[in-house]
Amino acid sequence: MVMMDADFFAFEDVTWQTVRPPTRHPMPAADVPDLEVGDELTIGLPNRYFIDGQVLLRPEREVVEFSGDGTLHASLAVCAPLHYWTWKVSPSRNPVMQWWPVEYAWVYRDAVSLDESSSEPLSVEDDAEQGSWIARVRLDADQPPVLRAVRARDAGALTGRSLRSRNAAGEWFWFVGVSEPVDAAGDICVLVVPSSHWWLHQVGYYAELQDKVRSVPLHRLFAYV
């Protein structure tokens, strides 16, 4: 009788691939001490509008008059990501920026679990609980919404959408989808690029960026709603 090692029957634990990313909370920029150039900001006027994905262009704040009310405000230098990333690769460019009152700016941060080991793969029940639009109706619009992760396959169109994926070490990475799900040798994948390259691809063809296009299995990608 041949005795087989128990490891012969062992299967690789891949549950980490389907663990949901942390919930994202908007923090008032005035209360965030570690803001750095390149950080993403949400700006807007409470109960009027919000604009996601703006980028901090300078570390210092200046007191400037806000044209909306003619009042002096401590302000942050912000610009659109297209201007930021083209400026990064071509410092001679003069990025279009504006001073925005710090009290009308927010920074998204991941929620921190008290027990990181308690993270579980996203379940069907979780999807059902988050999927109803009525669950996200708010009493007011005084700050940007809390963002929760859903499976990319349940998020609708993925081209141009910010997506998040995790590696085996537990580190989270941001990408932008540049395709819908495709059949790649029998695996359903999405073509993605780093966020910086998404913006650079919009202003020209960069041969050196073409190898940055990656194919990531659909089940490893998450979107935020």
Residue pairs with C-beta under 8 A, 6 or more apart in sequence:
15 121
16 166
16 168
16 170
17 166
17 217
17 219
17 220
18 121
18 122
18 219
18 220
19 119
19 120
19 121
19 122
19 166
20 119
20 120
20 121
20 122
20 126
20 149
20 222
21 110
21 149
21 164
21 166
21 172
21 222
21 224
22 110
22 111
22 112
22 113
22 149
22 172
23 110
23 111
23 146
23 147
23 148
23 149
24 108
24 109
24 110
24 111
24 146
24 147
24 148
24 224
25 108
25 109
25 110
25 111
25 146
26 42
26 106
26 107
26 108
26 143
26 144
26 145
26 146
27 106
27 107
27 108
27 109
28 103
28 105
28 106
28 143
29 35
29 41
29 76
29 102
29 105
29 106
29 107
30 74
30 102
30 103
30 105
32 107
32 109
35 56
35 59
35 76
35 107
36 56
36 59
37 56
37 57
37 58
37 59
38 55
38 56
38 84
39 55
39 56
39 107
40 52
40 53
40 54
40 55
40 56
40 81
40 107
40 108
41 54
41 55
41 56
41 76
41 78
41 100
41 105
41 106
41 107
42 50
42 51
42 52
42 53
42 54
42 105
42 106
42 107
42 108
42 144
43 50
43 51
43 54
43 78
43 100
43 104
43 105
43 106
44 50
44 51
44 104
44 144
45 68
45 104
46 104
46 141
46 142
46 143
47 140
47 141
47 142
48 141
50 141
50 144
52 144
53 80
53 81
54 78
54 79
54 80
54 81
54 100
55 78
55 79
55 80
55 81
55 83
55 84
56 76
56 77
56 78
57 77
57 78
57 79
57 84
57 87
57 95
57 97
58 76
58 77
58 97
60 77
61 74
61 75
61 76
61 102
62 74
62 75
62 77
62 99
63 72
63 73
63 74
63 75
64 72
64 73
64 75
64 99
65 71
65 72
65 73
66 72
66 73
66 75
66 101
73 101
73 102
73 103
74 101
74 102
74 103
75 99
75 100
75 101
75 102
76 99
76 100
76 102
76 105
77 97
77 98
77 99
78 97
78 98
78 99
78 100
78 105
79 87
79 95
79 96
79 97
79 98
80 96
81 195
81 199
82 199
82 202
82 203
83 93
83 95
83 96
83 97
84 95
84 199
85 196
85 199
85 200
86 93
86 95
86 199
86 200
86 203
87 93
87 94
87 95
88 196
89 200
106 143
106 144
108 144
108 147
110 172
113 119
122 149
122 150
122 151
122 222
127 150
127 151
127 154
129 135
130 148
130 150
130 225
131 150
131 154
136 145
136 225
138 145
147 224
147 225
148 224
148 225
149 164
149 222
149 223
149 224
150 222
150 223
150 224
150 225
151 219
151 221
151 222
151 223
152 158
152 163
152 177
152 190
152 218
152 221
152 222
152 223
153 181
153 218
153 219
155 161
155 223
155 225
157 180
158 177
158 179
158 180
158 181
158 190
158 221
158 223
159 177
159 178
159 179
159 180
160 176
160 177
160 178
160 198
161 176
161 177
161 223
162 174
162 175
162 176
162 195
162 223
162 224
163 174
163 175
163 176
163 177
163 190
163 192
163 216
163 221
163 222
163 223
164 172
164 173
164 174
164 175
164 221
164 222
164 223
164 224
165 172
165 173
165 175
165 192
165 216
165 220
165 221
165 222
166 172
166 173
166 220
167 173
174 194
174 195
175 192
175 193
175 194
175 195
175 214
175 216
175 221
176 192
176 193
176 194
176 195
176 197
176 198
177 190
177 191
177 192
177 221
178 191
178 192
178 193
178 198
178 201
178 213
179 190
179 191
180 190
181 188
181 189
181 190
181 218
182 188
182 189
182 190
182 191
183 189
184 215
187 217
188 217
188 218
188 219
189 215
189 216
189 217
189 218
190 215
190 216
190 218
190 221
191 213
191 214
191 215
192 213
192 214
192 215
192 216
192 221
193 201
193 209
193 212
193 213
193 214
194 212
197 209
197 212
200 206
200 209
201 209
